[in-house]
Amino acid sequence: MHEFKNGTPATQIDDAVWVKSTYSNPNGECVELALLPGGDIALRNSRDPGGPALIYTRNEIEVFLRGAKDGEFDGMVGNC
């Protein structure tokens, strides 16, 4: 099993199924995530699909999503 590191070009993550939010705008400007074979989660910028991917553990993504759901980051963006 391959272990991916932060900064790995997203195109080198074979068999990744990238998922983005249905809230993404028509230009595709969004963050995309892919579940990796070892359970980690890769994140990339959809405007640069071949660019570097950031790799997070499932726990790191879980606590981020919990914070987002609770509104902890609302001050960083416009009206969501």
mmCIF file of the N, C-alpha and C atoms, coordinates in Angstrom:
data_MODEL
# 
_entry.id   MODEL 
# 
loop_
_atom_site.group_PDB 
_atom_site.id 
_atom_site.type_symbol 
_atom_site.label_atom_id 
_atom_site.label_alt_id 
_atom_site.label_comp_id 
_atom_site.label_asym_id 
_atom_site.label_entity_id 
_atom_site.label_seq_id 
_atom_site.pdbx_PDB_ins_code 
_atom_site.Cartn_x 
_atom_site.Cartn_y 
_atom_site.Cartn_z 
_atom_site.occupancy 
_atom_site.B_iso_or_equiv 
_atom_site.pdbx_formal_charge 
_atom_site.auth_seq_id 
_atom_site.auth_comp_id 
_atom_site.auth_asym_id 
_atom_site.auth_atom_id 
_atom_site.pdbx_PDB_model_num 
ATOM 1   N N  . MET A 1 1  ? 0.842   -1.173 0.000   1.00 0.00 ? 1  MET A N  1 
ATOM 2   C CA . MET A 1 1  ? 0.000   0.000  0.000   1.00 0.00 ? 1  MET A CA 1 
ATOM 3   C C  . MET A 1 1  ? 0.891   1.240  0.000   1.00 0.00 ? 1  MET A C  1 
ATOM 4   N N  . HIS A 1 2  ? 0.558   2.198  -0.832  1.00 0.00 ? 2  HIS A N  1 
ATOM 5   C CA . HIS A 1 2  ? 1.338   3.421  -0.962  1.00 0.00 ? 2  HIS A CA 1 
ATOM 6   C C  . HIS A 1 2  ? 0.907   4.424  0.098   1.00 0.00 ? 2  HIS A C  1 
ATOM 7   N N  . GLU A 1 3  ? 1.883   5.049  0.751   1.00 0.00 ? 3  GLU A N  1 
ATOM 8   C CA . GLU A 1 3  ? 1.590   6.099  1.722   1.00 0.00 ? 3  GLU A CA 1 
ATOM 9   C C  . GLU A 1 3  ? 1.880   7.436  1.057   1.00 0.00 ? 3  GLU A C  1 
ATOM 10  N N  . PHE A 1 4  ? 0.875   8.278  0.970   1.00 0.00 ? 4  PHE A N  1 
ATOM 11  C CA . PHE A 1 4  ? 1.019   9.570  0.317   1.00 0.00 ? 4  PHE A CA 1 
ATOM 12  C C  . PHE A 1 4  ? 1.410   10.636 1.331   1.00 0.00 ? 4  PHE A C  1 
ATOM 13  N N  . LYS A 1 5  ? 2.218   11.570 0.889   1.00 0.00 ? 5  LYS A N  1 
ATOM 14  C CA . LYS A 1 5  ? 2.699   12.666 1.732   1.00 0.00 ? 5  LYS A CA 1 
ATOM 15  C C  . LYS A 1 5  ? 2.060   13.974 1.274   1.00 0.00 ? 5  LYS A C  1 
ATOM 16  N N  . ASN A 1 6  ? 1.998   14.960 2.168   1.00 0.00 ? 6  ASN A N  1 
ATOM 17  C CA . ASN A 1 6  ? 1.529   16.290 1.780   1.00 0.00 ? 6  ASN A CA 1 
ATOM 18  C C  . ASN A 1 6  ? 2.356   16.800 0.615   1.00 0.00 ? 6  ASN A C  1 
ATOM 19  N N  . GLY A 1 7  ? 1.683   17.388 -0.347  1.00 0.00 ? 7  GLY A N  1 
ATOM 20  C CA . GLY A 1 7  ? 2.361   17.948 -1.504  1.00 0.00 ? 7  GLY A CA 1 
ATOM 21  C C  . GLY A 1 7  ? 2.465   16.993 -2.676  1.00 0.00 ? 7  GLY A C  1 
ATOM 22  N N  . THR A 1 8  ? 2.051   15.748 -2.509  1.00 0.00 ? 8  THR A N  1 
ATOM 23  C CA . THR A 1 8  ? 2.035   14.809 -3.634  1.00 0.00 ? 8  THR A CA 1 
ATOM 24  C C  . THR A 1 8  ? 1.126   15.373 -4.715  1.00 0.00 ? 8  THR A C  1 
ATOM 25  N N  . PRO A 1 9  ? 1.584   15.440 -5.969  1.00 0.00 ? 9  PRO A N  1 
ATOM 26  C CA . PRO A 1 9  ? 0.683   15.895 -7.024  1.00 0.00 ? 9  PRO A CA 1 
ATOM 27  C C  . PRO A 1 9  ? -0.571  15.013 -7.059  1.00 0.00 ? 9  PRO A C  1 
ATOM 28  N N  . ALA A 1 10 ? -1.731  15.654 -7.103  1.00 0.00 ? 10 ALA A N  1 
ATOM 29  C CA . ALA A 1 10 ? -2.995  14.923 -7.062  1.00 0.00 ? 10 ALA A CA 1 
ATOM 30  C C  . ALA A 1 10 ? -3.098  13.900 -8.195  1.00 0.00 ? 10 ALA A C  1 
ATOM 31  N N  . THR A 1 11 ? -2.464  14.183 -9.318  1.00 0.00 ? 11 THR A N  1 
ATOM 32  C CA . THR A 1 11 ? -2.509  13.246 -10.445 1.00 0.00 ? 11 THR A CA 1 
ATOM 33  C C  . THR A 1 11 ? -1.732  11.966 -10.166 1.00 0.00 ? 11 THR A C  1 
ATOM 34  N N  . GLN A 1 12 ? -0.892  11.964 -9.139  1.00 0.00 ? 12 GLN A N  1 
ATOM 35  C CA . GLN A 1 12 ? -0.128  10.762 -8.789  1.00 0.00 ? 12 GLN A CA 1 
ATOM 36  C C  . GLN A 1 12 ? -0.853  9.884  -7.774  1.00 0.00 ? 12 GLN A C  1 
ATOM 37  N N  . ILE A 1 13 ? -2.041  10.303 -7.373  1.00 0.00 ? 13 ILE A N  1 
ATOM 38  C CA . ILE A 1 13 ? -2.834  9.497  -6.448  1.00 0.00 ? 13 ILE A CA 1 
ATOM 39  C C  . ILE A 1 13 ? -3.763  8.645  -7.305  1.00 0.00 ? 13 ILE A C  1 
ATOM 40  N N  . ASP A 1 14 ? -3.242  7.486  -7.688  1.00 0.00 ? 14 ASP A N  1 
ATOM 41  C CA . ASP A 1 14 ? -3.960  6.597  -8.596  1.00 0.00 ? 14 ASP A CA 1 
ATOM 42  C C  . ASP A 1 14 ? -5.293  6.148  -8.010  1.00 0.00 ? 14 ASP A C  1 
ATOM 43  N N  . ASP A 1 15 ? -6.267  6.021  -8.865  1.00 0.00 ? 15 ASP A N  1 
ATOM 44  C CA . ASP A 1 15 ? -7.596  5.513  -8.514  1.00 0.00 ? 15 ASP A CA 1 
ATOM 45  C C  . ASP A 1 15 ? -8.348  6.385  -7.515  1.00 0.00 ? 15 ASP A C  1 
ATOM 46  N N  . ALA A 1 16 ? -7.909  7.619  -7.320  1.00 0.00 ? 16 ALA A N  1 
ATOM 47  C CA . ALA A 1 16 ? -8.631  8.517  -6.402  1.00 0.00 ? 16 ALA A CA 1 
ATOM 48  C C  . ALA A 1 16 ? -9.968  8.884  -7.030  1.00 0.00 ? 16 ALA A C  1 
ATOM 49  N N  . VAL A 1 17 ? -10.999 8.846  -6.225  1.00 0.00 ? 17 VAL A N  1 
ATOM 50  C CA . VAL A 1 17 ? -12.318 9.310  -6.641  1.00 0.00 ? 17 VAL A CA 1 
ATOM 51  C C  . VAL A 1 17 ? -12.543 10.625 -5.898  1.00 0.00 ? 17 VAL A C  1 
ATOM 52  N N  . TRP A 1 18 ? -12.391 11.723 -6.627  1.00 0.00 ? 18 TRP A N  1 
ATOM 53  C CA . TRP A 1 18 ? -12.482 13.050 -6.021  1.00 0.00 ? 18 TRP A CA 1 
ATOM 54  C C  . TRP A 1 18 ? -13.937 13.470 -5.918  1.00 0.00 ? 18 TRP A C  1 
ATOM 55  N N  . VAL A 1 19 ? -14.302 13.999 -4.755  1.00 0.00 ? 19 VAL A N  1 
ATOM 56  C CA . VAL A 1 19 ? -15.670 14.412 -4.468  1.00 0.00 ? 19 VAL A CA 1 
ATOM 57  C C  . VAL A 1 19 ? -15.656 15.881 -4.085  1.00 0.00 ? 19 VAL A C  1 
ATOM 58  N N  . LYS A 1 20 ? -16.616 16.641 -4.628  1.00 0.00 ? 20 LYS A N  1 
ATOM 59  C CA . LYS A 1 20 ? -16.738 18.041 -4.220  1.00 0.00 ? 20 LYS A CA 1 
ATOM 60  C C  . LYS A 1 20 ? -18.178 18.328 -3.833  1.00 0.00 ? 20 LYS A C  1 
ATOM 61  N N  . SER A 1 21 ? -18.348 19.381 -3.115  1.00 0.00 ? 21 SER A N  1 
ATOM 62  C CA . SER A 1 21 ? -19.651 19.761 -2.603  1.00 0.00 ? 21 SER A CA 1 
ATOM 63  C C  . SER A 1 21 ? -20.601 20.140 -3.731  1.00 0.00 ? 21 SER A C  1 
ATOM 64  N N  . THR A 1 22 ? -21.864 19.838 -3.541  1.00 0.00 ? 22 THR A N  1 
ATOM 65  C CA . THR A 1 22 ? -22.878 20.280 -4.496  1.00 0.00 ? 22 THR A CA 1 
ATOM 66  C C  . THR A 1 22 ? -23.063 21.795 -4.405  1.00 0.00 ? 22 THR A C  1 
ATOM 67  N N  . TYR A 1 23 ? -22.500 22.425 -3.377  1.00 0.00 ? 23 TYR A N  1 
ATOM 68  C CA . TYR A 1 23 ? -22.547 23.874 -3.245  1.00 0.00 ? 23 TYR A CA 1 
ATOM 69  C C  . TYR A 1 23 ? -21.486 24.562 -4.104  1.00 0.00 ? 23 TYR A C  1 
ATOM 70  N N  . SER A 1 24 ? -20.624 23.794 -4.745  1.00 0.00 ? 24 SER A N  1 
ATOM 71  C CA . SER A 1 24 ? -19.573 24.348 -5.591  1.00 0.00 ? 24 SER A CA 1 
ATOM 72  C C  . SER A 1 24 ? -20.198 25.199 -6.693  1.00 0.00 ? 24 SER A C  1 
ATOM 73  N N  . ASN A 1 25 ? -19.509 26.300 -7.044  1.00 0.00 ? 25 ASN A N  1 
ATOM 74  C CA . ASN A 1 25 ? -20.079 27.158 -8.084  1.00 0.00 ? 25 ASN A CA 1 
ATOM 75  C C  . ASN A 1 25 ? -19.883 26.542 -9.468  1.00 0.00 ? 25 ASN A C  1 
ATOM 76  N N  . PRO A 1 26 ? -20.573 27.055 -10.479 1.00 0.00 ? 26 PRO A N  1 
ATOM 77  C CA . PRO A 1 26 ? -20.496 26.469 -11.825 1.00 0.00 ? 26 PRO A CA 1 
ATOM 78  C C  . PRO A 1 26 ? -19.092 26.453 -12.434 1.00 0.00 ? 26 PRO A C  1 
ATOM 79  N N  . ASN A 1 27 ? -18.200 27.311 -11.955 1.00 0.00 ? 27 ASN A N  1 
ATOM 80  C CA . ASN A 1 27 ? -16.832 27.340 -12.463 1.00 0.00 ? 27 ASN A CA 1 
ATOM 81  C C  . ASN A 1 27 ? -15.981 26.237 -11.858 1.00 0.00 ? 27 ASN A C  1 
ATOM 82  N N  . GLY A 1 28 ? -16.539 25.474 -10.929 1.00 0.00 ? 28 GLY A N  1 
ATOM 83  C CA . GLY A 1 28 ? -15.809 24.371 -10.327 1.00 0.00 ? 28 GLY A CA 1 
ATOM 84  C C  . GLY A 1 28 ? -14.827 24.778 -9.257  1.00 0.00 ? 28 GLY A C  1 
ATOM 85  N N  . GLU A 1 29 ? -14.941 26.012 -8.771  1.00 0.00 ? 29 GLU A N  1 
ATOM 86  C CA . GLU A 1 29 ? -14.007 26.486 -7.756  1.00 0.00 ? 29 GLU A CA 1 
ATOM 87  C C  . GLU A 1 29 ? -14.413 25.922 -6.405  1.00 0.00 ? 29 GLU A C  1 
ATOM 88  N N  . CYS A 1 30 ? -13.749 24.861 -6.027  1.00 0.00 ? 30 CYS A N  1 
ATOM 89  C CA . CYS A 1 30 ? -14.124 24.179 -4.804  1.00 0.00 ? 30 CYS A CA 1 
ATOM 90  C C  . CYS A 1 30 ? -12.952 23.351 -4.302  1.00 0.00 ? 30 CYS A C  1 
ATOM 91  N N  . VAL A 1 31 ? -13.104 22.853 -3.114  1.00 0.00 ? 31 VAL A N  1 
ATOM 92  C CA . VAL A 1 31 ? -12.172 21.903 -2.537  1.00 0.00 ? 31 VAL A CA 1 
ATOM 93  C C  . VAL A 1 31 ? -12.724 20.512 -2.818  1.00 0.00 ? 31 VAL A C  1 
ATOM 94  N N  . GLU A 1 32 ? -11.866 19.597 -3.203  1.00 0.00 ? 32 GLU A N  1 
ATOM 95  C CA . GLU A 1 32 ? -12.277 18.219 -3.470  1.00 0.00 ? 32 GLU A CA 1 
ATOM 96  C C  . GLU A 1 32 ? -11.537 17.287 -2.525  1.00 0.00 ? 32 GLU A C  1 
ATOM 97  N N  . LEU A 1 33 ? -12.210 16.227 -2.123  1.00 0.00 ? 33 LEU A N  1 
ATOM 98  C CA . LEU A 1 33 ? -11.627 15.249 -1.220  1.00 0.00 ? 33 LEU A CA 1 
ATOM 99  C C  . LEU A 1 33 ? -11.686 13.867 -1.843  1.00 0.00 ? 33 LEU A C  1 
ATOM 100 N N  . ALA A 1 34 ? -10.721 13.025 -1.467  1.00 0.00 ? 34 ALA A N  1 
ATOM 101 C CA . ALA A 1 34 ? -10.689 11.633 -1.923  1.00 0.00 ? 34 ALA A CA 1 
ATOM 102 C C  . ALA A 1 34 ? -10.244 10.754 -0.766  1.00 0.00 ? 34 ALA A C  1 
ATOM 103 N N  . LEU A 1 35 ? -10.950 9.668  -0.562  1.00 0.00 ? 35 LEU A N  1 
ATOM 104 C CA . LEU A 1 35 ? -10.578 8.690  0.454   1.00 0.00 ? 35 LEU A CA 1 
ATOM 105 C C  . LEU A 1 35 ? -9.442  7.836  -0.097  1.00 0.00 ? 35 LEU A C  1 
ATOM 106 N N  . LEU A 1 36 ? -8.369  7.727  0.662   1.00 0.00 ? 36 LEU A N  1 
ATOM 107 C CA . LEU A 1 36 ? -7.197  6.964  0.226   1.00 0.00 ? 36 LEU A CA 1 
ATOM 108 C C  . LEU A 1 36 ? -7.274  5.537  0.764   1.00 0.00 ? 36 LEU A C  1 
ATOM 109 N N  . PRO A 1 37 ? -6.579  4.601  0.122   1.00 0.00 ? 37 PRO A N  1 
ATOM 110 C CA . PRO A 1 37 ? -6.648  3.194  0.538   1.00 0.00 ? 37 PRO A CA 1 
ATOM 111 C C  . PRO A 1 37 ? -6.337  2.945  2.016   1.00 0.00 ? 37 PRO A C  1 
ATOM 112 N N  . GLY A 1 38 ? -5.434  3.688  2.606   1.00 0.00 ? 38 GLY A N  1 
ATOM 113 C CA . GLY A 1 38 ? -5.068  3.470  3.999   1.00 0.00 ? 38 GLY A CA 1 
ATOM 114 C C  . GLY A 1 38 ? -6.004  4.143  4.986   1.00 0.00 ? 38 GLY A C  1 
ATOM 115 N N  . GLY A 1 39 ? -7.023  4.863  4.475   1.00 0.00 ? 39 GLY A N  1 
ATOM 116 C CA . GLY A 1 39 ? -7.979  5.525  5.341   1.00 0.00 ? 39 GLY A CA 1 
ATOM 117 C C  . GLY A 1 39 ? -7.783  7.023  5.475   1.00 0.00 ? 39 GLY A C  1 
ATOM 118 N N  . ASP A 1 40 ? -6.618  7.532  5.052   1.00 0.00 ? 40 ASP A N  1 
ATOM 119 C CA . ASP A 1 40 ? -6.417  8.975  5.076   1.00 0.00 ? 40 ASP A CA 1 
ATOM 120 C C  . ASP A 1 40 ? -7.292  9.623  4.006   1.00 0.00 ? 40 ASP A C  1 
ATOM 121 N N  . ILE A 1 41 ? -7.366  10.954 4.055   1.00 0.00 ? 41 ILE A N  1 
ATOM 122 C CA . ILE A 1 41 ? -8.178  11.696 3.102   1.00 0.00 ? 41 ILE A CA 1 
ATOM 123 C C  . ILE A 1 41 ? -7.298  12.742 2.435   1.00 0.00 ? 41 ILE A C  1 
ATOM 124 N N  . ALA A 1 42 ? -7.327  12.768 1.094   1.00 0.00 ? 42 ALA A N  1 
ATOM 125 C CA . ALA A 1 42 ? -6.580  13.757 0.328   1.00 0.00 ? 42 ALA A CA 1 
ATOM 126 C C  . ALA A 1 42 ? -7.514  14.921 0.002   1.00 0.00 ? 42 ALA A C  1 
ATOM 127 N N  . LEU A 1 43 ? -6.964  16.120 -0.031  1.00 0.00 ? 43 LEU A N  1 
ATOM 128 C CA . LEU A 1 43 ? -7.707  17.332 -0.330  1.00 0.00 ? 43 LEU A CA 1 
ATOM 129 C C  . LEU A 1 43 ? -6.961  18.076 -1.427  1.00 0.00 ? 43 LEU A C  1 
ATOM 130 N N  . ARG A 1 44 ? -7.701  18.554 -2.435  1.00 0.00 ? 44 ARG A N  1 
ATOM 131 C CA . ARG A 1 44 ? -7.067  19.334 -3.501  1.00 0.00 ? 44 ARG A CA 1 
ATOM 132 C C  . ARG A 1 44 ? -7.957  20.502 -3.890  1.00 0.00 ? 44 ARG A C  1 
ATOM 133 N N  . ASN A 1 45 ? -7.369  21.459 -4.583  1.00 0.00 ? 45 ASN A N  1 
ATOM 134 C CA . ASN A 1 45 ? -8.084  22.617 -5.111  1.00 0.00 ? 45 ASN A CA 1 
ATOM 135 C C  . ASN A 1 45 ? -8.575  22.255 -6.510  1.00 0.00 ? 45 ASN A C  1 
ATOM 136 N N  . SER A 1 46 ? -9.883  22.326 -6.745  1.00 0.00 ? 46 SER A N  1 
ATOM 137 C CA . SER A 1 46 ? -10.411 21.911 -8.050  1.00 0.00 ? 46 SER A CA 1 
ATOM 138 C C  . SER A 1 46 ? -9.958  22.825 -9.187  1.00 0.00 ? 46 SER A C  1 
ATOM 139 N N  . ARG A 1 47 ? -9.502  24.038 -8.880  1.00 0.00 ? 47 ARG A N  1 
ATOM 140 C CA . ARG A 1 47 ? -8.978  24.917 -9.924  1.00 0.00 ? 47 ARG A CA 1 
ATOM 141 C C  . ARG A 1 47 ? -7.611  24.454 -10.418 1.00 0.00 ? 47 ARG A C  1 
ATOM 142 N N  . ASP A 1 48 ? -6.962  23.590 -9.646  1.00 0.00 ? 48 ASP A N  1 
ATOM 143 C CA . ASP A 1 48 ? -5.647  23.067 -10.001 1.00 0.00 ? 48 ASP A CA 1 
ATOM 144 C C  . ASP A 1 48 ? -5.628  21.565 -9.714  1.00 0.00 ? 48 ASP A C  1 
ATOM 145 N N  . PRO A 1 49 ? -6.394  20.774 -10.488 1.00 0.00 ? 49 PRO A N  1 
ATOM 146 C CA . PRO A 1 49 ? -6.556  19.353 -10.181 1.00 0.00 ? 49 PRO A CA 1 
ATOM 147 C C  . PRO A 1 49 ? -5.268  18.536 -10.224 1.00 0.00 ? 49 PRO A C  1 
ATOM 148 N N  . GLY A 1 50 ? -4.253  19.035 -10.886 1.00 0.00 ? 50 GLY A N  1 
ATOM 149 C CA . GLY A 1 50 ? -2.982  18.328 -10.914 1.00 0.00 ? 50 GLY A CA 1 
ATOM 150 C C  . GLY A 1 50 ? -2.003  18.842 -9.884  1.00 0.00 ? 50 GLY A C  1 
ATOM 151 N N  . GLY A 1 51 ? -2.416  19.852 -9.140  1.00 0.00 ? 51 GLY A N  1 
ATOM 152 C CA . GLY A 1 51 ? -1.555  20.465 -8.141  1.00 0.00 ? 51 GLY A CA 1 
ATOM 153 C C  . GLY A 1 51 ? -1.377  19.587 -6.919  1.00 0.00 ? 51 GLY A C  1 
ATOM 154 N N  . PRO A 1 52 ? -0.740  20.142 -5.905  1.00 0.00 ? 52 PRO A N  1 
ATOM 155 C CA . PRO A 1 52 ? -0.444  19.355 -4.713  1.00 0.00 ? 52 PRO A CA 1 
ATOM 156 C C  . PRO A 1 52 ? -1.698  19.008 -3.915  1.00 0.00 ? 52 PRO A C  1 
ATOM 157 N N  . ALA A 1 53 ? -1.690  17.824 -3.359  1.00 0.00 ? 53 ALA A N  1 
ATOM 158 C CA . ALA A 1 53 ? -2.770  17.380 -2.469  1.00 0.00 ? 53 ALA A CA 1 
ATOM 159 C C  . ALA A 1 53 ? -2.272  17.460 -1.035  1.00 0.00 ? 53 ALA A C  1 
ATOM 160 N N  . LEU A 1 54 ? -3.157  17.831 -0.158  1.00 0.00 ? 54 LEU A N  1 
ATOM 161 C CA . LEU A 1 54 ? -2.860  17.786 1.273   1.00 0.00 ? 54 LEU A CA 1 
ATOM 162 C C  . LEU A 1 54 ? -3.478  16.513 1.816   1.00 0.00 ? 54 LEU A C  1 
ATOM 163 N N  . ILE A 1 55 ? -2.757  15.831 2.682   1.00 0.00 ? 55 ILE A N  1 
ATOM 164 C CA . ILE A 1 55 ? -3.197  14.547 3.208   1.00 0.00 ? 55 ILE A CA 1 
ATOM 165 C C  . ILE A 1 55 ? -3.523  14.705 4.693   1.00 0.00 ? 55 ILE A C  1 
ATOM 166 N N  . TYR A 1 56 ? -4.725  14.277 5.062   1.00 0.00 ? 56 TYR A N  1 
ATOM 167 C CA . TYR A 1 56 ? -5.187  14.372 6.439   1.00 0.00 ? 56 TYR A CA 1 
ATOM 168 C C  . TYR A 1 56 ? -5.655  13.014 6.925   1.00 0.00 ? 56 TYR A C  1 
ATOM 169 N N  . THR A 1 57 ? -5.604  12.818 8.235   1.00 0.00 ? 57 THR A N  1 
ATOM 170 C CA . THR A 1 57 ? -6.186  11.609 8.807   1.00 0.00 ? 57 THR A CA 1 
ATOM 171 C C  . THR A 1 57 ? -7.699  11.791 8.847   1.00 0.00 ? 57 THR A C  1 
ATOM 172 N N  . ARG A 1 58 ? -8.405  10.679 8.981   1.00 0.00 ? 58 ARG A N  1 
ATOM 173 C CA . ARG A 1 58 ? -9.867  10.756 9.092   1.00 0.00 ? 58 ARG A CA 1 
ATOM 174 C C  . ARG A 1 58 ? -10.257 11.579 10.316  1.00 0.00 ? 58 ARG A C  1 
ATOM 175 N N  . ASN A 1 59 ? -9.519  11.441 11.411  1.00 0.00 ? 59 ASN A N  1 
ATOM 176 C CA . ASN A 1 59 ? -9.826  12.200 12.620  1.00 0.00 ? 59 ASN A CA 1 
ATOM 177 C C  . ASN A 1 59 ? -9.653  13.696 12.388  1.00 0.00 ? 59 ASN A C  1 
ATOM 178 N N  . GLU A 1 60 ? -8.607  14.095 11.688  1.00 0.00 ? 60 GLU A N  1 
ATOM 179 C CA . GLU A 1 60 ? -8.393  15.518 11.409  1.00 0.00 ? 60 GLU A CA 1 
ATOM 180 C C  . GLU A 1 60 ? -9.560  16.095 10.605  1.00 0.00 ? 60 GLU A C  1 
ATOM 181 N N  . ILE A 1 61 ? -10.013 15.363 9.601   1.00 0.00 ? 61 ILE A N  1 
ATOM 182 C CA . ILE A 1 61 ? -11.153 15.829 8.799   1.00 0.00 ? 61 ILE A CA 1 
ATOM 183 C C  . ILE A 1 61 ? -12.426 15.843 9.646   1.00 0.00 ? 61 ILE A C  1 
ATOM 184 N N  . GLU A 1 62 ? -12.601 14.835 10.481  1.00 0.00 ? 62 GLU A N  1 
ATOM 185 C CA . GLU A 1 62 ? -13.796 14.766 11.323  1.00 0.00 ? 62 GLU A CA 1 
ATOM 186 C C  . GLU A 1 62 ? -13.901 15.974 12.256  1.00 0.00 ? 62 GLU A C  1 
ATOM 187 N N  . VAL A 1 63 ? -12.797 16.318 12.928  1.00 0.00 ? 63 VAL A N  1 
ATOM 188 C CA . VAL A 1 63 ? -12.880 17.444 13.857  1.00 0.00 ? 63 VAL A CA 1 
ATOM 189 C C  . VAL A 1 63 ? -13.048 18.768 13.110  1.00 0.00 ? 63 VAL A C  1 
ATOM 190 N N  . PHE A 1 64 ? -12.471 18.883 11.921  1.00 0.00 ? 64 PHE A N  1 
ATOM 191 C CA . PHE A 1 64 ? -12.681 20.084 11.115  1.00 0.00 ? 64 PHE A CA 1 
ATOM 192 C C  . PHE A 1 64 ? -14.153 20.202 10.723  1.00 0.00 ? 64 PHE A C  1 
ATOM 193 N N  . LEU A 1 65 ? -14.736 19.114 10.230  1.00 0.00 ? 65 LEU A N  1 
ATOM 194 C CA . LEU A 1 65 ? -16.143 19.153 9.811   1.00 0.00 ? 65 LEU A CA 1 
ATOM 195 C C  . LEU A 1 65 ? -17.064 19.456 10.987  1.00 0.00 ? 65 LEU A C  1 
ATOM 196 N N  . ARG A 1 66 ? -16.757 18.910 12.147  1.00 0.00 ? 66 ARG A N  1 
ATOM 197 C CA . ARG A 1 66 ? -17.568 19.223 13.338  1.00 0.00 ? 66 ARG A CA 1 
ATOM 198 C C  . ARG A 1 66 ? -17.517 20.721 13.637  1.00 0.00 ? 66 ARG A C  1 
ATOM 199 N N  . GLY A 1 67 ? -16.322 21.285 13.561  1.00 0.00 ? 67 GLY A N  1 
ATOM 200 C CA . GLY A 1 67 ? -16.185 22.724 13.797  1.00 0.00 ? 67 GLY A CA 1 
ATOM 201 C C  . GLY A 1 67 ? -16.929 23.540 12.754  1.00 0.00 ? 67 GLY A C  1 
ATOM 202 N N  . ALA A 1 68 ? -16.845 23.116 11.497  1.00 0.00 ? 68 ALA A N  1 
ATOM 203 C CA . ALA A 1 68 ? -17.557 23.823 10.426  1.00 0.00 ? 68 ALA A CA 1 
ATOM 204 C C  . ALA A 1 68 ? -19.066 23.753 10.649  1.00 0.00 ? 68 ALA A C  1 
ATOM 205 N N  . LYS A 1 69 ? -19.558 22.582 11.011  1.00 0.00 ? 69 LYS A N  1 
ATOM 206 C CA . LYS A 1 69 ? -20.993 22.426 11.266  1.00 0.00 ? 69 LYS A CA 1 
ATOM 207 C C  . LYS A 1 69 ? -21.450 23.280 12.441  1.00 0.00 ? 69 LYS A C  1 
ATOM 208 N N  . ASP A 1 70 ? -20.572 23.476 13.415  1.00 0.00 ? 70 ASP A N  1 
ATOM 209 C CA . ASP A 1 70 ? -20.913 24.282 14.582  1.00 0.00 ? 70 ASP A CA 1 
ATOM 210 C C  . ASP A 1 70 ? -20.716 25.782 14.342  1.00 0.00 ? 70 ASP A C  1 
ATOM 211 N N  . GLY A 1 71 ? -20.262 26.168 13.138  1.00 0.00 ? 71 GLY A N  1 
ATOM 212 C CA . GLY A 1 71 ? -20.110 27.583 12.798  1.00 0.00 ? 71 GLY A CA 1 
ATOM 213 C C  . GLY A 1 71 ? -18.813 28.217 13.241  1.00 0.00 ? 71 GLY A C  1 
ATOM 214 N N  . GLU A 1 72 ? -17.830 27.419 13.653  1.00 0.00 ? 72 GLU A N  1 
ATOM 215 C CA . GLU A 1 72 ? -16.580 27.971 14.168  1.00 0.00 ? 72 GLU A CA 1 
ATOM 216 C C  . GLU A 1 72 ? -15.789 28.778 13.135  1.00 0.00 ? 72 GLU A C  1 
ATOM 217 N N  . PHE A 1 73 ? -16.038 28.556 11.848  1.00 0.00 ? 73 PHE A N  1 
ATOM 218 C CA . PHE A 1 73 ? -15.269 29.242 10.805  1.00 0.00 ? 73 PHE A CA 1 
ATOM 219 C C  . PHE A 1 73 ? -16.100 30.236 10.016  1.00 0.00 ? 73 PHE A C  1 
ATOM 220 N N  . ASP A 1 74 ? -17.305 30.491 10.478  1.00 0.00 ? 74 ASP A N  1 
ATOM 221 C CA . ASP A 1 74 ? -18.208 31.380 9.733   1.00 0.00 ? 74 ASP A CA 1 
ATOM 222 C C  . ASP A 1 74 ? -17.633 32.771 9.510   1.00 0.00 ? 74 ASP A C  1 
ATOM 223 N N  . GLY A 1 75 ? -16.814 33.264 10.405  1.00 0.00 ? 75 GLY A N  1 
ATOM 224 C CA . GLY A 1 75 ? -16.231 34.590 10.261  1.00 0.00 ? 75 GLY A CA 1 
ATOM 225 C C  . GLY A 1 75 ? -15.185 34.689 9.160   1.00 0.00 ? 75 GLY A C  1 
ATOM 226 N N  . MET A 1 76 ? -14.780 33.562 8.587   1.00 0.00 ? 76 MET A N  1 
ATOM 227 C CA . MET A 1 76 ? -13.751 33.560 7.533   1.00 0.00 ? 76 MET A CA 1 
ATOM 228 C C  . MET A 1 76 ? -14.316 33.748 6.136   1.00 0.00 ? 76 MET A C  1 
ATOM 229 N N  . VAL A 1 77 ? -15.618 33.583 5.977   1.00 0.00 ? 77 VAL A N  1 
ATOM 230 C CA . VAL A 1 77 ? -16.246 33.667 4.663   1.00 0.00 ? 77 VAL A CA 1 
ATOM 231 C C  . VAL A 1 77 ? -17.453 34.582 4.739   1.00 0.00 ? 77 VAL A C  1 
ATOM 232 N N  . GLY A 1 78 ? -17.969 34.940 3.550   1.00 0.00 ? 78 GLY A N  1 
ATOM 233 C CA . GLY A 1 78 ? -19.173 35.776 3.488   1.00 0.00 ? 78 GLY A CA 1 
ATOM 234 C C  . GLY A 1 78 ? -20.386 34.996 3.973   1.00 0.00 ? 78 GLY A C  1 
ATOM 235 N N  . ASN A 1 79 ? -21.508 35.458 3.628   1.00 0.00 ? 79 ASN A N  1 
ATOM 236 C CA . ASN A 1 79 ? -22.749 34.812 4.051   1.00 0.00 ? 79 ASN A CA 1 
ATOM 237 C C  . ASN A 1 79 ? -22.871 33.436 3.423   1.00 0.00 ? 79 ASN A C  1 
ATOM 238 N N  . CYS A 1 80 ? -22.865 32.415 4.240   1.00 0.00 ? 80 CYS A N  1 
ATOM 239 C CA . CYS A 1 80 ? -22.990 31.038 3.773   1.00 0.00 ? 80 CYS A CA 1 
ATOM 240 C C  . CYS A 1 80 ? -24.347 30.493 4.134   1.00 0.00 ? 80 CYS A C  1 
# 
